[in-house]
């Protein structure tokens, strides 16, 4: 496999699960300690070293914030459809 293919698979499997776990229960992310967040970031750092992830990958916090913003924007857009 090419490195680009490996990076795509990594994003669609590992990163997607990390972000889903953090945003599916937003309150969980809010209660995560600094150590918890460092452990999650360690997963990304380890995968960068092993070549599964791009060198300049976003941090877990950046990914969660982006996902949270997307969810908030979607709920705002769809709010008028629900009585």
Biopython code that builds the backbone (N, CA, C, O; Angstrom):
import numpy as np
from Bio.PDB.StructureBuilder import StructureBuilder

atoms = [
    (1, "UNK", "N", (0.833, -1.186, 0.000)),
    (1, "UNK", "CA", (0.000, 0.000, 0.000)),
    (1, "UNK", "C", (0.875, 1.246, 0.000)),
    (1, "UNK", "O", (1.974, 1.265, 0.556)),
    (2, "UNK", "N", (0.365, 2.253, -0.624)),
    (2, "UNK", "CA", (1.093, 3.519, -0.616)),
    (2, "UNK", "C", (0.870, 4.222, 0.720)),
    (2, "UNK", "O", (-0.131, 3.966, 1.390)),
    (3, "UNK", "N", (1.781, 5.098, 1.113)),
    (3, "UNK", "CA", (1.591, 5.836, 2.372)),
    (3, "UNK", "C", (0.296, 6.654, 2.386)),
    (3, "UNK", "O", (-0.352, 6.777, 3.425)),
    (4, "UNK", "N", (-0.074, 7.205, 1.242)),
    (4, "UNK", "CA", (-1.311, 7.993, 1.184)),
    (4, "UNK", "C", (-2.527, 7.117, 1.488)),
    (4, "UNK", "O", (-3.454, 7.557, 2.168)),
    (5, "UNK", "N", (-2.526, 5.897, 0.993)),
    (5, "UNK", "CA", (-3.631, 4.973, 1.265)),
    (5, "UNK", "C", (-3.691, 4.608, 2.741)),
    (5, "UNK", "O", (-4.771, 4.531, 3.326)),
    (6, "UNK", "N", (-2.532, 4.386, 3.336)),
    (6, "UNK", "CA", (-2.476, 4.057, 4.761)),
    (6, "UNK", "C", (-3.007, 5.228, 5.589)),
    (6, "UNK", "O", (-3.722, 5.016, 6.569)),
    (7, "UNK", "N", (-2.664, 6.455, 5.207)),
    (7, "UNK", "CA", (-3.130, 7.635, 5.926)),
    (7, "UNK", "C", (-4.647, 7.781, 5.835)),
    (7, "UNK", "O", (-5.301, 8.154, 6.809)),
    (8, "UNK", "N", (-5.198, 7.487, 4.667)),
    (8, "UNK", "CA", (-6.647, 7.575, 4.483)),
    (8, "UNK", "C", (-7.357, 6.544, 5.349)),
    (8, "UNK", "O", (-8.365, 6.850, 5.985)),
    (9, "UNK", "N", (-6.833, 5.328, 5.374)),
    (9, "UNK", "CA", (-7.426, 4.277, 6.199)),
    (9, "UNK", "C", (-7.312, 4.643, 7.676)),
    (9, "UNK", "O", (-8.251, 4.432, 8.444)),
    (10, "UNK", "N", (-6.170, 5.189, 8.071)),
    (10, "UNK", "CA", (-5.976, 5.605, 9.458)),
    (10, "UNK", "C", (-7.009, 6.643, 9.864)),
    (10, "UNK", "O", (-7.618, 6.544, 10.928)),
    (11, "UNK", "N", (-7.202, 7.645, 9.003)),
    (11, "UNK", "CA", (-8.181, 8.694, 9.309)),
    (11, "UNK", "C", (-9.590, 8.122, 9.409)),
    (11, "UNK", "O", (-10.346, 8.474, 10.315)),
    (12, "UNK", "N", (-9.938, 7.245, 8.485)),
    (12, "UNK", "CA", (-11.308, 6.752, 8.450)),
    (12, "UNK", "C", (-11.599, 5.728, 9.538)),
    (12, "UNK", "O", (-12.766, 5.500, 9.856)),
    (13, "UNK", "N", (-10.585, 5.106, 10.115)),
    (13, "UNK", "CA", (-10.837, 4.114, 11.163)),
    (13, "UNK", "C", (-10.466, 4.662, 12.545)),
    (13, "UNK", "O", (-11.334, 4.818, 13.403)),
    (14, "UNK", "N", (-9.211, 4.947, 12.758)),
    (14, "UNK", "CA", (-8.732, 5.312, 14.094)),
    (14, "UNK", "C", (-9.210, 6.701, 14.498)),
    (14, "UNK", "O", (-9.797, 6.867, 15.567)),
    (15, "UNK", "N", (-8.966, 7.691, 13.660)),
    (15, "UNK", "CA", (-9.342, 9.065, 14.004)),
    (15, "UNK", "C", (-10.856, 9.179, 14.138)),
    (15, "UNK", "O", (-11.351, 9.856, 15.039)),
    (16, "UNK", "N", (-11.586, 8.528, 13.254)),
    (16, "UNK", "CA", (-13.045, 8.588, 13.325)),
    (16, "UNK", "C", (-13.549, 8.013, 14.647)),
    (16, "UNK", "O", (-14.470, 8.568, 15.246)),
    (17, "UNK", "N", (-12.965, 6.921, 15.106)),
    (17, "UNK", "CA", (-13.402, 6.331, 16.382)),
    (17, "UNK", "C", (-13.040, 7.220, 17.560)),
    (17, "UNK", "O", (-13.834, 7.364, 18.490)),
    (18, "UNK", "N", (-11.863, 7.814, 17.537)),
    (18, "UNK", "CA", (-11.479, 8.710, 18.621)),
    (18, "UNK", "C", (-12.414, 9.911, 18.701)),
    (18, "UNK", "O", (-12.871, 10.280, 19.782)),
    (19, "UNK", "N", (-12.690, 10.509, 17.566)),
    (19, "UNK", "CA", (-13.546, 11.706, 17.542)),
    (19, "UNK", "C", (-14.980, 11.337, 17.904)),
    (19, "UNK", "O", (-15.642, 12.071, 18.637)),
    (20, "UNK", "N", (-15.462, 10.214, 17.400)),
    (20, "UNK", "CA", (-16.826, 9.786, 17.728)),
    (20, "UNK", "C", (-16.968, 9.551, 19.227)),
    (20, "UNK", "O", (-17.953, 9.972, 19.834)),
    (21, "UNK", "N", (-15.991, 8.881, 19.821)),
    (21, "UNK", "CA", (-16.047, 8.602, 21.256)),
    (21, "UNK", "C", (-16.047, 9.899, 22.066)),
    (21, "UNK", "O", (-16.734, 9.998, 23.084)),
    (22, "UNK", "N", (-15.293, 10.870, 21.623)),
    (22, "UNK", "CA", (-15.194, 12.132, 22.372)),
    (22, "UNK", "C", (-16.409, 13.020, 22.161)),
    (22, "UNK", "O", (-16.779, 13.765, 23.069)),
    (23, "UNK", "N", (-17.041, 12.967, 20.995)),
    (23, "UNK", "CA", (-18.161, 13.875, 20.724)),
    (23, "UNK", "C", (-19.518, 13.233, 20.948)),
    (23, "UNK", "O", (-20.513, 13.944, 21.087)),
    (24, "UNK", "N", (-19.587, 11.901, 20.987)),
    (24, "UNK", "CA", (-20.900, 11.269, 21.188)),
    (24, "UNK", "C", (-21.421, 11.570, 22.581)),
    (24, "UNK", "O", (-22.630, 11.652, 22.796)),
    (25, "UNK", "N", (-20.520, 11.730, 23.510)),
    (25, "UNK", "CA", (-20.906, 12.150, 24.856)),
    (25, "UNK", "C", (-20.090, 13.393, 25.177)),
    (25, "UNK", "O", (-19.041, 13.322, 25.816)),
    (26, "UNK", "N", (-20.590, 14.519, 24.724)),
    (26, "UNK", "CA", (-19.838, 15.769, 24.876)),
    (26, "UNK", "C", (-19.444, 16.026, 26.311)),
    (26, "UNK", "O", (-18.394, 16.608, 26.585)),
    (27, "UNK", "N", (-20.284, 15.594, 27.220)),
    (27, "UNK", "CA", (-19.960, 15.821, 28.627)),
    (27, "UNK", "C", (-18.716, 15.044, 29.029)),
    (27, "UNK", "O", (-17.978, 15.480, 29.912)),
    (28, "UNK", "N", (-18.471, 13.904, 28.400)),
    (28, "UNK", "CA", (-17.275, 13.125, 28.713)),
    (28, "UNK", "C", (-16.028, 13.927, 28.392)),
    (28, "UNK", "O", (-15.099, 13.963, 29.199)),
    (29, "UNK", "N", (-15.985, 14.556, 27.256)),
    (29, "UNK", "CA", (-14.813, 15.340, 26.866)),
    (29, "UNK", "C", (-14.609, 16.491, 27.836)),
    (29, "UNK", "O", (-13.471, 16.843, 28.147)),
    (30, "UNK", "N", (-15.662, 17.065, 28.303)),
    (30, "UNK", "CA", (-15.563, 18.156, 29.264)),
    (30, "UNK", "C", (-14.987, 17.722, 30.609)),
    (30, "UNK", "O", (-14.331, 18.507, 31.293)),
    (31, "UNK", "N", (-15.236, 16.475, 30.980)),
    (31, "UNK", "CA", (-14.723, 15.960, 32.242)),
    (31, "UNK", "C", (-13.372, 15.272, 32.099)),
    (31, "UNK", "O", (-12.787, 14.858, 33.100)),
    (32, "UNK", "N", (-12.871, 15.143, 30.894)),
    (32, "UNK", "CA", (-11.570, 14.491, 30.688)),
    (32, "UNK", "C", (-10.470, 15.341, 31.314)),
    (32, "UNK", "O", (-10.423, 16.557, 31.127)),
    (33, "UNK", "N", (-9.607, 14.693, 32.045)),
    (33, "UNK", "CA", (-8.499, 15.406, 32.672)),
    (33, "UNK", "C", (-7.405, 15.659, 31.644)),
    (33, "UNK", "O", (-7.450, 15.139, 30.529)),
    (34, "UNK", "N", (-6.443, 16.449, 32.027)),
    (34, "UNK", "CA", (-5.311, 16.714, 31.134)),
    (34, "UNK", "C", (-4.567, 15.424, 30.835)),
    (34, "UNK", "O", (-4.078, 15.232, 29.722)),
    (35, "UNK", "N", (-4.477, 14.535, 31.825)),
    (35, "UNK", "CA", (-3.813, 13.249, 31.598)),
    (35, "UNK", "C", (-4.583, 12.396, 30.594)),
    (35, "UNK", "O", (-3.973, 11.737, 29.751)),
    (36, "UNK", "N", (-5.910, 12.398, 30.670)),
    (36, "UNK", "CA", (-6.726, 11.651, 29.712)),
    (36, "UNK", "C", (-6.485, 12.164, 28.297)),
    (36, "UNK", "O", (-6.339, 11.385, 27.355)),
    (37, "UNK", "N", (-6.446, 13.468, 28.167)),
    (37, "UNK", "CA", (-6.246, 14.065, 26.840)),
    (37, "UNK", "C", (-4.840, 13.784, 26.313)),
    (37, "UNK", "O", (-4.645, 13.588, 25.113)),
    (38, "UNK", "N", (-3.870, 13.765, 27.218)),
    (38, "UNK", "CA", (-2.498, 13.429, 26.804)),
    (38, "UNK", "C", (-2.421, 11.990, 26.326)),
    (38, "UNK", "O", (-1.705, 11.695, 25.370)),
    (39, "UNK", "N", (-3.146, 11.090, 26.976)),
    (39, "UNK", "CA", (-3.147, 9.688, 26.548)),
    (39, "UNK", "C", (-3.747, 9.542, 25.157)),
    (39, "UNK", "O", (-3.243, 8.781, 24.331)),
    (40, "UNK", "N", (-4.825, 10.275, 24.903)),
    (40, "UNK", "CA", (-5.425, 10.225, 23.568)),
    (40, "UNK", "C", (-4.474, 10.798, 22.514)),
    (40, "UNK", "O", (-4.360, 10.261, 21.412)),
    (41, "UNK", "N", (-3.802, 11.878, 22.860)),
    (41, "UNK", "CA", (-2.841, 12.466, 21.924)),
    (41, "UNK", "C", (-1.665, 11.527, 21.703)),
    (41, "UNK", "O", (-1.069, 11.525, 20.626)),
    (42, "UNK", "N", (-1.323, 10.728, 22.712)),
    (42, "UNK", "CA", (-0.219, 9.773, 22.587)),
    (42, "UNK", "C", (-0.519, 8.732, 21.510)),
    (42, "UNK", "O", (0.397, 8.236, 20.853)),
    (43, "UNK", "N", (-1.783, 8.403, 21.329)),
    (43, "UNK", "CA", (-2.156, 7.466, 20.265)),
    (43, "UNK", "C", (-1.768, 8.056, 18.910)),
    (43, "UNK", "O", (-1.198, 7.363, 18.067)),
    (44, "UNK", "N", (-2.076, 9.326, 18.706)),
    (44, "UNK", "CA", (-1.739, 9.989, 17.444)),
    (44, "UNK", "C", (-0.224, 10.072, 17.275)),
    (44, "UNK", "O", (0.291, 9.786, 16.194)),
    (45, "UNK", "N", (0.498, 10.461, 18.330)),
    (45, "UNK", "CA", (1.963, 10.566, 18.243)),
    (45, "UNK", "C", (2.601, 9.220, 17.909)),
    (45, "UNK", "O", (3.523, 9.151, 17.096)),
    (46, "UNK", "N", (2.118, 8.165, 18.529)),
    (46, "UNK", "CA", (2.653, 6.828, 18.265)),
    (46, "UNK", "C", (2.408, 6.424, 16.809)),
    (46, "UNK", "O", (3.277, 5.832, 16.169)),
    (47, "UNK", "N", (1.242, 6.743, 16.303)),
    (47, "UNK", "CA", (0.920, 6.410, 14.917)),
    (47, "UNK", "C", (1.704, 7.260, 13.927)),
    (47, "UNK", "O", (1.987, 6.805, 12.818)),
    (48, "UNK", "N", (2.056, 8.471, 14.301)),
    (48, "UNK", "CA", (2.913, 9.300, 13.446)),
    (48, "UNK", "C", (4.292, 8.660, 13.347)),
    (48, "UNK", "O", (4.861, 8.556, 12.261)),
    (49, "UNK", "N", (4.823, 8.234, 14.487)),
    (49, "UNK", "CA", (6.146, 7.584, 14.492)),
    (49, "UNK", "C", (6.154, 6.300, 13.679)),
    (49, "UNK", "O", (7.142, 5.991, 13.015)),
    (50, "UNK", "N", (5.060, 5.553, 13.728)),
    (50, "UNK", "CA", (5.019, 4.281, 13.002)),
    (50, "UNK", "C", (4.696, 4.450, 11.524)),
    (50, "UNK", "O", (4.765, 3.486, 10.762)),
    (51, "UNK", "N", (4.342, 5.669, 11.111)),
    (51, "UNK", "CA", (4.085, 5.931, 9.698)),
    (51, "UNK", "C", (2.636, 5.745, 9.285)),
    (51, "UNK", "O", (2.314, 5.854, 8.102)),
    (52, "UNK", "N", (1.765, 5.467, 10.231)),
    (52, "UNK", "CA", (0.351, 5.281, 9.897)),
    (52, "UNK", "C", (-0.374, 6.599, 9.692)),
    (52, "UNK", "O", (-1.425, 6.650, 9.053)),
    (53, "UNK", "N", (0.186, 7.644, 10.230)),
    (53, "UNK", "CA", (-0.464, 8.951, 10.247)),
    (53, "UNK", "C", (0.468, 9.986, 9.626)),
    (53, "UNK", "O", (1.689, 9.834, 9.662)),
    (54, "UNK", "N", (-0.116, 11.036, 9.059)),
    (54, "UNK", "CA", (0.686, 12.109, 8.468)),
    (54, "UNK", "C", (1.510, 12.814, 9.546)),
    (54, "UNK", "O", (1.116, 12.849, 10.711)),
    (55, "UNK", "N", (2.628, 13.361, 9.162)),
    (55, "UNK", "CA", (3.513, 14.049, 10.108)),
    (55, "UNK", "C", (2.847, 15.261, 10.750)),
    (55, "UNK", "O", (3.064, 15.538, 11.929)),
    (56, "UNK", "N", (2.045, 15.977, 9.987)),
    (56, "UNK", "CA", (1.432, 17.210, 10.488)),
    (56, "UNK", "C", (-0.056, 16.990, 10.732)),
    (56, "UNK", "O", (-0.900, 17.697, 10.181)),
    (57, "UNK", "N", (-0.360, 16.009, 11.556)),
    (57, "UNK", "CA", (-1.752, 15.686, 11.859)),
    (57, "UNK", "C", (-2.269, 16.616, 12.953)),
    (57, "UNK", "O", (-1.507, 17.061, 13.811)),
    (58, "UNK", "N", (-3.559, 16.903, 12.919)),
    (58, "UNK", "CA", (-4.159, 17.763, 13.940)),
    (58, "UNK", "C", (-4.151, 17.050, 15.286)),
    (58, "UNK", "O", (-4.120, 15.821, 15.354)),
    (59, "UNK", "N", (-4.181, 17.836, 16.348)),
    (59, "UNK", "CA", (-4.243, 17.250, 17.679)),
    (59, "UNK", "C", (-5.652, 16.726, 17.932)),
    (59, "UNK", "O", (-6.593, 17.078, 17.219)),
    (60, "UNK", "N", (-5.788, 15.891, 18.944)),
    (60, "UNK", "CA", (-7.089, 15.344, 19.289)),
    (60, "UNK", "C", (-8.037, 16.469, 19.692)),
    (60, "UNK", "O", (-9.217, 16.444, 19.341)),
    (61, "UNK", "N", (-7.533, 17.440, 20.415)),
    (61, "UNK", "CA", (-8.391, 18.566, 20.818)),
    (61, "UNK", "C", (-8.911, 19.330, 19.609)),
    (61, "UNK", "O", (-10.081, 19.710, 19.573)),
    (62, "UNK", "N", (-8.055, 19.558, 18.619)),
    (62, "UNK", "CA", (-8.488, 20.251, 17.400)),
    (62, "UNK", "C", (-9.555, 19.443, 16.673)),
    (62, "UNK", "O", (-10.535, 20.003, 16.181)),
    (63, "UNK", "N", (-9.366, 18.130, 16.604)),
    (63, "UNK", "CA", (-10.336, 17.271, 15.928)),
    (63, "UNK", "C", (-11.686, 17.294, 16.635)),
    (63, "UNK", "O", (-12.731, 17.353, 15.987)),
    (64, "UNK", "N", (-11.661, 17.246, 17.963)),
    (64, "UNK", "CA", (-12.905, 17.252, 18.730)),
    (64, "UNK", "C", (-13.602, 18.604, 18.597)),
    (64, "UNK", "O", (-14.823, 18.656, 18.451)),
    (65, "UNK", "N", (-12.849, 19.684, 18.646)),
    (65, "UNK", "CA", (-13.444, 21.007, 18.487)),
    (65, "UNK", "C", (-14.093, 21.159, 17.120)),
    (65, "UNK", "O", (-15.193, 21.703, 17.015)),
    (66, "UNK", "N", (-13.426, 20.686, 16.070)),
    (66, "UNK", "CA", (-14.001, 20.760, 14.724)),
    (66, "UNK", "C", (-15.284, 19.945, 14.639)),
    (66, "UNK", "O", (-16.279, 20.405, 14.079)),
    (67, "UNK", "N", (-15.264, 18.743, 15.190)),
    (67, "UNK", "CA", (-16.453, 17.892, 15.155)),
    (67, "UNK", "C", (-17.587, 18.528, 15.952)),
    (67, "UNK", "O", (-18.744, 18.486, 15.534)),
    (68, "UNK", "N", (-17.260, 19.107, 17.078)),
    (68, "UNK", "CA", (-18.266, 19.782, 17.901)),
    (68, "UNK", "C", (-18.878, 20.960, 17.153)),
    (68, "UNK", "O", (-20.093, 21.157, 17.188)),
    (69, "UNK", "N", (-18.048, 21.738, 16.481)),
    (69, "UNK", "CA", (-18.541, 22.870, 15.694)),
    (69, "UNK", "C", (-19.455, 22.386, 14.581)),
    (69, "UNK", "O", (-20.493, 22.995, 14.322)),
    (70, "UNK", "N", (-19.082, 21.305, 13.927)),
    (70, "UNK", "CA", (-19.897, 20.759, 12.842)),
    (70, "UNK", "C", (-21.252, 20.311, 13.369)),
    (70, "UNK", "O", (-22.284, 20.584, 12.757)),
    (71, "UNK", "N", (-21.247, 19.627, 14.501)),
    (71, "UNK", "CA", (-22.506, 19.163, 15.088)),
    (71, "UNK", "C", (-23.368, 20.352, 15.482)),
    (71, "UNK", "O", (-24.572, 20.353, 15.226)),
    (72, "UNK", "N", (-22.777, 21.350, 16.092)),
    (72, "UNK", "CA", (-23.548, 22.539, 16.493)),
    (72, "UNK", "C", (-24.116, 23.264, 15.286)),
    (72, "UNK", "O", (-25.253, 23.733, 15.330)),
    (73, "UNK", "N", (-23.347, 23.367, 14.209)),
    (73, "UNK", "CA", (-23.835, 24.028, 12.999)),
    (73, "UNK", "C", (-24.969, 23.241, 12.366)),
    (73, "UNK", "O", (-25.932, 23.829, 11.873)),
    (74, "UNK", "N", (-24.867, 21.915, 12.373)),
    (74, "UNK", "CA", (-25.918, 21.090, 11.787)),
    (74, "UNK", "C", (-27.205, 21.214, 12.593)),
    (74, "UNK", "O", (-28.290, 21.311, 12.020)),
    (75, "UNK", "N", (-27.091, 21.210, 13.914)),
    (75, "UNK", "CA", (-28.303, 21.319, 14.720)),
    (75, "UNK", "C", (-28.952, 22.686, 14.534)),
    (75, "UNK", "O", (-30.177, 22.802, 14.578)),
    (76, "UNK", "N", (-28.148, 23.711, 14.328)),
    (76, "UNK", "CA", (-28.690, 25.047, 14.088)),
    (76, "UNK", "C", (-29.424, 25.085, 12.756)),
    (76, "UNK", "O", (-30.497, 25.680, 12.650)),
    (77, "UNK", "N", (-28.854, 24.458, 11.754)),
    (77, "UNK", "CA", (-29.469, 24.459, 10.423)),
    (77, "UNK", "C", (-30.784, 23.699, 10.431)),
    (77, "UNK", "O", (-31.746, 24.115, 9.786)),
    (78, "UNK", "N", (-30.835, 22.588, 11.155)),
    (78, "UNK", "CA", (-32.029, 21.745, 11.149)),
    (78, "UNK", "C", (-33.062, 22.132, 12.205)),
    (78, "UNK", "O", (-34.159, 21.573, 12.228)),
    (79, "UNK", "N", (-32.730, 23.064, 13.062)),
    (79, "UNK", "CA", (-33.616, 23.423, 14.172)),
    (79, "UNK", "C", (-34.994, 23.886, 13.698)),
    (79, "UNK", "O", (-35.994, 23.581, 14.348)),
    (80, "UNK", "N", (-35.070, 24.600, 12.607)),
    (80, "UNK", "CA", (-36.353, 25.130, 12.168)),
    (80, "UNK", "C", (-37.260, 24.046, 11.605)),
    (80, "UNK", "O", (-38.458, 24.287, 11.453)),
    (81, "UNK", "N", (-36.744, 22.866, 11.290)),
    (81, "UNK", "CA", (-37.556, 21.791, 10.748)),
    (81, "UNK", "C", (-38.327, 21.036, 11.823)),
    (81, "UNK", "O", (-39.345, 20.404, 11.542)),
    (82, "UNK", "N", (-37.834, 21.105, 13.054)),
    (82, "UNK", "CA", (-38.475, 20.372, 14.143)),
    (82, "UNK", "C", (-39.382, 21.322, 14.915)),
    (82, "UNK", "O", (-38.937, 22.384, 15.351)),
    (83, "UNK", "N", (-40.658, 20.950, 15.089)),
    (83, "UNK", "CA", (-41.564, 21.839, 15.808)),
    (83, "UNK", "C", (-41.218, 21.925, 17.292)),
    (83, "UNK", "O", (-41.888, 22.635, 18.042)),
]
sb = StructureBuilder()
sb.init_structure("model")
sb.init_model(0)
sb.init_chain("A")
sb.init_seg("    ")
for serial, (resi, resn, name, xyz) in enumerate(atoms, 1):
    if name == "N":
        sb.init_residue(resn, " ", resi, " ")
    sb.init_atom(name, np.array(xyz, "f"), 0.0, 1.0, " ", f" {name:<3s}", serial, name[0])
structure = sb.get_structure()
